[in-house]
Amino acid sequence: MRKFLMTLLIMGAIQWTTMAGATAATVIREDFSRYFDGLTGAFVLYEPATDTYRIYNEEQSNKRLSPCSSFKIFNSLIGLETGVLDRNDTLTLMPWDGTHYDTAGWNRDHTLASATRESVVWYFQALARRIGAERMQLYLDRIGYGNRDISGGLTRFWLRSSLQISAMEQVDVLKRLYAGELPFSAESRAIVLQNITLANENGIKFMGKTGSGYQDGKWIFGWFVGYIETQGKVYVFATNVEGADEASGVKAREITRRIAKELGLL
């Protein structure tokens, strides 16, 4: 009994020391509702240098949604890290099978870079098949990506299906990716960050990936997640929107740009 009590005391002391030594992140709650045009949405911005979060709509920022095409960031990384994709982009070419898609840019052969830029669903479905369910699940578990659920099917789980993630969780995995804390090589990370780079001028690099949910001819939710590098600092962000229509990744990207400009980051 005495030994048991001593163990509890030691464990308690360790826990107290750990908690006392930990520094809680600073959280600034913002009102950016004016940018959302009547849509429900959330915006999360994290600055690693100061361990500071800026959050609009905290409740929504913790709500899990399907990542849709924002998952292409990690689909790409897993493909590169498993060797399914070559690190030479020209060798990542996949031939178009002739299926006609409404999005004209999908109707041709693609490499990883062009498929990321055009958000080509068929390319990443083929990539997921090559990775396989076992390796895909292993990496999602190691990453800690949202609810890690691929039960919706190997080519569908991220497309309005079983995989779900919140804006806070998006920022968490992206900040750990940037810091090199996830099981991906520096070379794989560099390739994917280059592929999602939208602008790189005047000392500012803007990187991001959209994702959109479509139902009955309407855009019902959207994502835009990524990074801004400026003045020697990096900022990690995730924006989502939900609505009866016009809630797309393009809308989330537009909102992100407007907020970032207000904050002096773009």
C-alpha positions in Angstrom: 0.0 0.0 0.0 2.8 2.4 0.9 4.6 1.6 -2.4 1.4 2.3 -4.3 0.9 5.6 -2.6 4.5 6.6 -3.3 4.0 5.8 -6.9 0.9 8.0 -7.1 2.8 10.9 -5.4 5.6 10.6 -7.9 3.3 10.4 -10.9 1.4 13.4 -9.6 4.6 15.4 -9.1 5.7 14.6 -12.7 2.3 15.6 -14.1 2.4 18.9 -12.1 5.9 19.7 -13.3 4.9 19.0 -16.9 1.9 21.2 -16.7 3.8 23.9 -14.9 6.5 23.9 -17.6 4.1 23.9 -20.5 3.2 27.2 -22.2 -0.3 27.6 -23.4 -0.8 29.0 -26.8 -2.3 32.5 -27.2 -5.8 32.5 -28.7 -7.2 35.7 -30.3 -10.9 35.4 -31.1 -11.7 37.5 -34.2 -14.9 38.7 -35.8 -14.5 38.2 -39.5 -18.2 37.6 -40.2 -18.2 40.5 -42.7 -16.1 38.4 -45.1 -18.4 35.3 -45.1 -21.4 36.9 -47.0 -24.1 35.1 -44.9 -22.3 31.7 -45.1 -21.5 29.7 -42.0 -17.7 29.3 -41.8 -14.6 29.3 -39.8 -11.1 30.8 -40.1 -8.0 29.6 -38.2 -4.6 31.2 -38.5 -1.6 29.9 -36.5 1.8 31.7 -36.1 4.4 29.2 -34.9 6.9 32.0 -34.0 4.6 33.3 -31.3 2.5 30.2 -30.7 -0.6 32.3 -31.5 -4.0 31.3 -33.0 -6.4 33.8 -34.5 -9.8 32.1 -34.7 -13.1 33.2 -36.2 -16.1 31.1 -35.1 -14.5 28.8 -32.6 -17.5 26.4 -32.6 -17.4 25.9 -36.4 -13.6 25.6 -36.3 -14.0 22.4 -34.3 -16.7 20.9 -36.5 -15.5 18.1 -38.7 -16.3 18.1 -42.4 -15.1 16.0 -45.3 -11.8 17.4 -46.5 -12.6 16.8 -50.2 -9.8 17.9 -52.4 -7.8 19.6 -49.6 -6.8 16.0 -48.8 -4.7 16.0 -52.0 -1.9 17.5 -50.0 -1.6 14.3 -47.9 -2.5 11.9 -50.7 0.5 13.4 -52.6 2.8 13.1 -49.6 1.8 9.5 -49.0 2.3 8.6 -52.7 5.8 10.2 -52.7 6.9 8.7 -49.4 5.8 5.1 -50.3 7.5 5.3 -53.7 4.3 5.0 -55.6 5.1 8.4 -57.1 8.6 9.3 -58.4 10.1 12.5 -57.1 10.8 13.5 -60.7 7.5 15.1 -61.8 7.7 14.0 -65.4 7.7 10.4 -64.1 4.5 10.9 -62.2 2.5 11.1 -65.5 -0.8 9.2 -65.6 -2.6 8.8 -68.9 -6.2 10.0 -69.2 -8.5 7.0 -69.9 -10.8 9.0 -72.2 -13.7 9.5 -69.8 -15.2 12.8 -70.4 -15.5 15.2 -67.4 -17.3 18.5 -67.2 -14.2 20.1 -65.9 -12.2 20.5 -69.1 -8.8 20.5 -67.5 -9.3 16.9 -66.3 -9.6 15.6 -69.9 -6.0 14.9 -70.6 -2.9 13.2 -69.2 -1.5 14.6 -65.9 1.5 14.6 -63.7 1.3 15.2 -59.9 2.0 18.9 -60.3 -0.6 19.5 -63.0 -3.1 17.3 -61.2 -2.7 19.2 -58.0 -3.0 22.5 -59.9 -6.2 21.4 -61.7 -7.5 19.4 -58.7 -8.0 16.3 -60.9 -10.1 13.8 -58.9 -9.4 10.8 -61.2 -5.7 11.2 -60.8 -5.8 11.1 -57.0 -8.3 8.2 -57.1 -5.8 6.3 -59.2 -3.0 7.3 -56.8 -5.0 6.0 -53.8 -5.5 2.7 -55.5 -1.8 2.4 -56.0 -1.1 3.3 -52.4 -3.6 0.7 -51.2 -5.8 0.6 -48.1 -3.2 -0.8 -45.7 -0.6 1.8 -46.4 -3.2 4.6 -46.6 -4.6 3.7 -43.2 -1.1 3.3 -41.7 -0.2 6.9 -42.7 -3.4 8.4 -41.6 -2.9 6.9 -38.2 0.6 8.1 -38.0 -0.3 11.6 -39.1 -3.4 11.7 -36.9 -5.5 13.1 -39.7 -9.0 13.9 -38.5 -11.0 10.8 -37.7 -8.7 8.6 -39.8 -11.6 6.8 -41.3 -11.2 5.3 -44.8 -14.2 3.0 -44.6 -16.0 4.9 -47.3 -13.9 3.2 -49.9 -10.3 3.7 -51.1 -11.2 6.0 -54.0 -14.0 7.9 -52.1 -13.2 8.2 -48.4 -12.1 11.9 -48.6 -14.9 12.9 -51.0 -18.0 13.7 -48.9 -17.6 10.3 -47.2 -16.1 8.7 -44.1 -13.0 10.8 -43.6 -13.7 14.0 -41.5 -11.5 16.8 -40.2 -12.0 20.1 -38.5 -10.3 23.5 -39.3 -8.3 23.2 -36.1 -7.2 19.7 -37.0 -6.3 20.9 -40.5 -4.0 23.6 -39.0 -2.6 21.1 -36.5 -1.5 18.6 -39.2 -0.2 21.3 -41.5 1.9 23.0 -38.8 3.4 19.6 -37.9 4.1 19.0 -41.6 5.9 22.3 -42.0 7.9 21.7 -38.8 9.1 18.3 -40.1 7.3 16.4 -37.3 5.4 14.0 -39.6 6.7 10.9 -41.3 7.6 12.6 -44.6 11.0 13.5 -46.0 12.2 17.0 -46.6 12.3 16.3 -50.3 8.6 15.0 -50.3 7.5 18.1 -48.3 9.3 20.5 -50.7 7.7 18.9 -53.8 4.2 19.2 -52.3 4.6 22.7 -51.0 5.9 23.7 -54.5 2.8 22.1 -56.1 0.4 24.1 -53.9 2.2 27.4 -54.3 -0.2 29.9 -55.8 2.0 33.0 -55.7 5.6 33.8 -54.9 6.4 37.5 -55.3 7.6 40.5 -53.4 9.0 38.3 -50.6 5.6 36.7 -50.0 4.8 33.0 -50.8 1.1 32.0 -50.8 0.4 28.3 -50.7 -2.9 26.5 -50.4 -5.3 23.8 -51.6 -9.0 24.1 -52.1 -11.7 21.5 -51.5 -15.4 21.6 -52.4 -18.5 19.6 -51.6 -21.2 19.5 -54.4 -24.7 18.2 -54.1 -27.8 18.5 -56.3 -26.1 21.1 -58.6 -25.0 23.3 -55.7 -21.8 23.9 -53.8 -22.7 23.2 -50.1 -19.3 23.5 -48.4 -15.7 24.4 -49.2 -12.1 24.4 -47.8 -9.0 26.4 -48.3 -5.9 25.3 -46.3 -2.3 26.1 -46.5 0.5 28.5 -45.6 1.7 32.1 -46.0 5.5 32.9 -45.8 6.3 36.5 -45.3 9.0 38.6 -43.6 10.8 35.4 -42.5 7.7 34.0 -40.8 5.2 31.3 -41.7 1.5 31.4 -41.0 -0.7 28.2 -41.2 -4.3 28.6 -42.0 -7.6 26.8 -42.6 -10.8 28.3 -43.8 -14.1 26.5 -44.4 -17.6 27.6 -45.5 -21.0 25.9 -45.5 -24.3 27.0 -47.1 -27.2 26.2 -49.3 -25.2 27.3 -52.4 -22.0 29.1 -53.4 -20.1 27.6 -50.5 -17.0 26.3 -52.4 -13.3 26.1 -52.1 -13.0 29.1 -54.4 -15.1 31.1 -52.0 -13.0 29.9 -49.0 -9.9 31.0 -50.9 -11.3 34.4 -51.6 -12.2 34.9 -47.9 -8.7 33.8 -46.9 -7.1 36.3 -49.2 -9.3 39.1 -47.9 -8.6 38.3 -44.3 -4.9 37.9 -44.9 -4.7 41.3 -46.6 -6.5 42.9 -43.6 -3.9 41.3 -41.3 -1.1 42.6 -43.5 0.1 39.2 -44.6 -0.6 39.5 -48.4 
